[in-house]
């Protein structure tokens, strides 16, 4: 991103300084001190959220281009850091000659110098939750949602809802949403407790929209949790890619996340900005809000230093999801892995057909495994192919397939080689207007954006975003394939391309 002329920066800085001079103070670290907390299997006392907001730390103003200290966090990339700090990738590279120009993710913990161009109204630097506690990744291993909910006195353990073709308990609903959106079930439980007393209060609040989220016919606790998960992912991945740099609360007050923030904390800020304002928002996003509830339930998440996205991460070799001698259509450019909006992690392919819409396919037009792996989930909500074969969807690289027909879909536990049949494309599972397969990637529980410093690449074809969801291209050398659900010649792609 090219930076404006410094004269304009200096004018804006002076104006910002006049506004913020009376409220500036020294920055203090987040409250991550070890405290006596119950074990993850212990019952909790009712949590009463009546505290007044603790005054939050702020940052001083900066001169244009001033070098500030920054410690790389998991999943950071130079293009995104440039957007957050209102600078450019080139300037960061000049200030940090030790970083190679082809770097993907930054090594967590690496000290950096970043030229900053100050913007007014940056929000609090208090970090609410680490990213590893946001995604449904390795730090969730060993947590039993059903067992934890069962020993709590709250209303959630008696809740039942119909979803995914069957009746589920409250704990099963949490796990169902957690798996589909890849959000840590502990975080979803903490949100339900903070807003509704789901774990501590015997009766649910007497209102339809328990979480305060407005959408017609989406008023039940289950559907409110679905809306919450979708908002959380939009906040997390919007900050991860550098797209969500500011947003407004319900009172139309502008919020600009602090450039040093991590995606998990911004996701919480973005979520609460949709339902709260003023002191309620400040409380919810401060040390006495959701962070305190989470810490009381599960212990301090910051005490676990697990790094879920390492430095210099690279995607393994992937094949296209169909046989190399066939020609399919690239019908959907980057769009959400699950839900709506972010993350733009998925793309679509459709098999050759003489008709449009939801049609049957020829026996030879099956979807293939894009790499060696183990099927660790198989159902109408999708198939998860675990590439490290440890049997856990929440660790390492995973390829996610959606819209595979039930007939001849690879069953749970199938050990697959790249190119093996994994199922047939269809319209089942989610919204679909035509027969196709939807594919996306995850690493340690985080959806990997299709167009990023680690682009989704198959047989050498790299994915690029379009001007909006479902548009985009595949490129290989000088060849370009353009996404369109029209299935014309410009969308055609073959695995046999040299």
N, C-alpha and C positions, 0 to 999 in steps of 0.2 A: 504494500500500500504506500503510495507516495505521500510524503508529509507536506502540509501547506508551508508557505513561506514563513520564515521565522518572525517577520514583523507582525503578521496576523496572530501567531501563537503568543507573542509577547503582549499584544493588546488584550487577548482573552485571559491571559494569566493575571494581568493587573486587575481586570474586572473581577475575576474569581477571587483574587486575594482580598479585595475590598469587602466582598460578601462574607468570606469565611474567616477573616482575621479574628473576629470576636469569639469564634467557637473552636479555634484550633487548640490542640493540646497534645501532650506526648502520647505516642502509640504504646499501648500495653498489649501483652500477649494474651491469647485466648486462655480461658480457665480450663486447663487440662490437668489440674493437680489430682493425684490419686486420692480417692475418697472411699470411705467404707460403703460399699454397695452390695445389694443382694446378689447371690449367684443367679445364673440365667434360668435356673429351675425353681427359684423361690417365689412365693406369692408376694405381692406388693401391697402396701397400704394405699388407700385412695390418694390420688394426686390432685391437689386443689390449686388451680392456676390463677391465684388472686394477687400474686406479687406485682409490684410496680416495676417497670423496666429499670434494669441497672444501666447507669450511664455507660455508653459504649465508646470505645476509642475512636479517634479520628486521625487523619494524616495531615501533615503540613502541606502547604502549597510548594510547587517545584518550579524552578526556572526552566524555560524551554530547552529540551535536549539534555537536562541534567541526568547524570548517570546515577541510577539507584541500585541498591543491592536487591537481588532476587535469588531465591533458592529454588531450583527446578523441582516441580511436583510431578507425580505420576501422570503420564499421558501428555505432558506439555509438548508443544511443537513451536518452532520459531514463527511460522505464519500467524498462529493464534496469539502468541505472546505479543507480537507486533500490533495486532488489533486491540488487545486489551490495554496496552500501554500507550496507544495512540501514536505509534512510531512505525518503523518499517523493518522488514527482515534484514535488509542490507545494513542498516544502522546497528542492529543487534550483532550481526556477524563482525562488523568492524570493531565493536567494543569487546568482542569475545573471539579473538583469533584462534582459540583452541577448538572451536566448534567447526567441524567439517561442513561444507556447503550442502552435502547430500544427506545430512542428518535427518533421521525420522523423529522418533520420540527422544526427548532429553533424558539423560540419566537422573533419576530422582536424587535430590540432595546436592546436585552440582551447583556451586556458587556461580552467579552470573552478574554482569553489569548490563542494565537496560536503560537506554536513553528514553526518558519519559517526557511526554507533552501533556501537561496537566489539563484536566477537564473538571469543571465545577460539579459539585453535588455527588461526588463519589460516596457510596454507602459505607457502612461500618466494615472494618477489616476482621471483625470477629468471625472465626471459622466455626461453623456449627457441627459439621460431620465430615469425616474423611471419605474419600471416594470409595475406598474398599468396603465401607459400611453402607454405601448407597447401592452399589450394584449387587446382584445376586451372584457373588463370586466365592473365592476360596475361604474367606473368613466366615462364611455362613455355614460351612461344613460342621456337622455335629449338632446344629440347632434343630430341635424338634418343636415345630409350631404347635402341633396338637397337644403335646404334653405340657408345654408352657401355658397355653390358654386354659387347659383343663383345671389347673390348680389355682387359677385366679378367680376371684369372686364376681367379676364383671359379667355383663350381659352377653358378651361375644360368644361365650362357650355354649349358650342356649340358642344362638341365632342359627337359622337355616335359610338357604336360598337356592333357587334352581339356576344352574349355570352350566354351560358346556354339556348339555344333554342329560344332567342328573342333579339330584338334590345333594347339597354339600353343607357341612357344618361351617361355623364361623371360621375355625382354623383352616379348614380346607379351602374356603373362599380366599383367605389371605394368601395361602400357598398358590392357588390357581392364578391369582392376579400377579403374584411375585414371579412365577415362572414365565408367564406370557410376556410381561414387560421387562423381565430380568432386573427387578428391584428387590433388594434385601428384605425378607419378610419381617425382620426386626424393626426396620424403619417404618414399614406400613403399620405394624402394631403400635409403635410409639406415636404415630400420627393419630390413630384411632383412639388411643388413650388420652393424648393431650387434648383433643377436641371433643371427645364424647364420653370419656371414662369407661371405654369398652372393657378394660381389664379390672377396673376397681369399683365401678358402680353397678348395682344389680339391675337397674333399669336404664334402657337407652333413653336419651333425651326425647321428649315428646314433640318431635318435629320430623317432617319428611326428609328434608335435605340435611342429613346429619353433619356433613362436612361443609355446608354452606355453598356448595357448587350448583350453579343453575344451568340446567339443560332439561328441556321438556321430556318427560317420561323417564328421566334418569334420577329418580328421587330415593330409591331404596338404598340401604347401607351398602349392598354389594355394588350397585352401579355408581354410587358416590365414590367408592374406593377405586373403581375403574377410572373415573374421571380424574381422581387425585393422582393415580399412577401415570396417566397420560400427561398431566401438567408437570409432574416431577421430571419425566423424561424430556419434555420440551425444554425445561429449564437447564437440566444437566447437559444435554448434548448441544443446546444452543450456545452455552458458555464454552463447552469443549471445542467447538469449531470456530468460535469467535463471531457468531452471528447475533447472539442475544447480548448486546452490550448495554442496553438500557430498556426499561419497561416502566409501566405506570401501575400504581396501586388502584384500589377501587375508588379513591377520591381524585384520581387523575394526577397524583403527585409523582414526579419523575424519580426513578430509582436507577442509579448507575452503579453496578457492583464494583467493589474495590478491585483494582487490577491484580492484586496479590491473591485474590480469592481462588478457591478450588471449585470444580463443577458441582460437587455434592452440596456445598453450602449455598451456592447460587441457586441450585434447584429448590432448596427450601425457601429461600427468599422469594423466588418467583412464584412458588406455590402459594405462599401466604399473601403475596401481593394481590392475588385474585380474589381474596375473601376478607382481608383485614386492612386496616389503615391506622395511622396515628400510633398511640401507645400500645394498642393491641398488636400491631405489626412489629413494633420495636421489641415488645416483650417476647413474642413468638420466635423471633429470629436472634434473640440475645441469649446470654448464659442462663437466664431463668426461664426460658421457654422450652421449645421442643428438645433442645440439647439436654436440659435438666431431666426431662421426662425419660429420654433415651438412657441417660446415665443411671438414673434410678432403677430402670427396668433391667438393663443389660451391662452396666458398668461403663466406664469411660471409653468411648470408641477410639480416642486418640492414644490410648495406652498401647494399642496394637500398631506397630510400625510396618505392617505388611505392605509391600509395594505390588500393586496388582497390574500395573503397566510398566514394564522395565524400559530402560533406555535402549535405543537402537533396535526396537522391535521390528521384525520383518514377517510378512505373510509367507507361509509355506507354498510350495508349488500347487496350483489348482488347475484342474481341467475344466472345460466348459461342461455344463450339466446335461449333455446329450452325446450320443455316439459321434465320433470324429468325422464319419463319412456322411453325416446328415446336415441339412440346411434348415435351421430354425429361424424364428424372428425375434429380434430384440424389441419387445413390446412395452417395456417399462423401465425408464431410467431411474436414478436414485430416488427412493421414497422410503417411507417409514418401515422399520423392521417389524413393528407391531403397534397398532393403534392409529393415531393421526398425528401429523406434524413430524417432529424429530423423534428418533434419529433417522436420517436419510441413509439407511444402511442396506437397503434391499434393492434388487433389480428383478425384472421379469423376462422370461422367455416363453414363447409359444411354439408348439410343434407345427409342421406343415399340415395344412388342411384346406379343403376346397370350400368350406363354409366358415362363417364367423359365429361367435357366440359359444355357448357351452355345449361342445360336441364331443363325441367319442373319437379316440385316436386309433391309428393303426397299431398293431401289436409291436412293430419295430420302433415306434416313437416313444420309448420310455425315458424317464429321467435317470441319470447316472450319478454315482458317487463322484464327487469332484476331487477326492483324495482318499487315501486309506483311512478307515476309521471304524468306530463301534457305534451302532445305533443305541442311544441311551434314552430316547423318547420317541414314541411312535403313536400318533393318534390324529384325530381330526384337527387339532390345534397345531399340528406340525410334526416334523421329524427332525431330531437333533443328532448329528453325526459327530461323535467325539473323536478328535484326531489323535489325542494322546492315549486313548483307549484305557483310561483309568476308571471308566464307568461313571464319571461325574460330569454332568453338563456344565457345571459352574467353574471348571478349571480348564486352563489351556485354550487352544483353538477349537471352535465348534462351528460347523456349518449347519444353518437352519433352513429347512425346506418347508414351504407351505403350499397348500392346494394339491396335495397328492391324494389320488383316489384311494378309497379304502381297500379295493380289490388289488391284491399283489403288492401292497405297500410293505416295505421291509419291516419285519417285526422287531420288537425290542430284543436287544442282545445280538443282533446280526453283525458279524465281523465282515467288513466290506473292504474290497480293493477298489482303487480308482478305476472307474469305468463300469463297475457292477451296476446292475439295475436296482434302483432304490424305490421306484414306483412309477405311476403314470400321472401326467399332468391332468388337472381337472378344474372344477369350479368349487369344490368342497372346501370348507374351512375359511370363514371370513367372507368378505365381499369380493366378488369376481364377476366380470361381465363376459369373460371368455375363457376357454380352456388354456391354462398356462401353469408355469411353476414359478414360485417366488423364492428367491434365495438371499440369504444374508449371513454375516459372520459375527461371531462373538469371541472375545478373548478374556479369560478370567471373569466372565459375567458381563463385560462391557460390550455393547453393540459397537462394532467397528464401522465407522462411516465409510461408505463406498468410495467417495472421492475425498481423499485426505492425504497426509504424508505417507500413509500406508494404503495405497489404493487397492481396491478389489481388482485382482488380475487373474485372468483365466486363459491358459494357452497363449500368454503374451498379450492378450487384449486387456487394456486398462480402462476402468470406468471413470467417467467425468460427469459432473452435475450439469443440468440444463438451467434454463431461466426459471423453472419452477419444478415442483415434484413431478415425477414420471417422465420428464424430458431428460435429455442428456445423450451422451455418445459413448461408444467403445472405440478405442484407437489402438492401432498396432502398426508402427512405422508410419507410412503415409496413408494407410487405409483408415477410413472412418465409417462406422455404422451408427445411424441415428435412430434413437428410440421413437417408436410410434405404435399405437395399438391398431394402426391400419394394416400392418403386415405387408407393406409394399417391398419393392426390391431394395430400397435403401435401408431396410431393417434386417435384411438377410445376413446370416453369419454361419460360417462352417468351421468345425474344428479341424478340418484338413488344410486350412490356410497355412502356407509355409511360414 
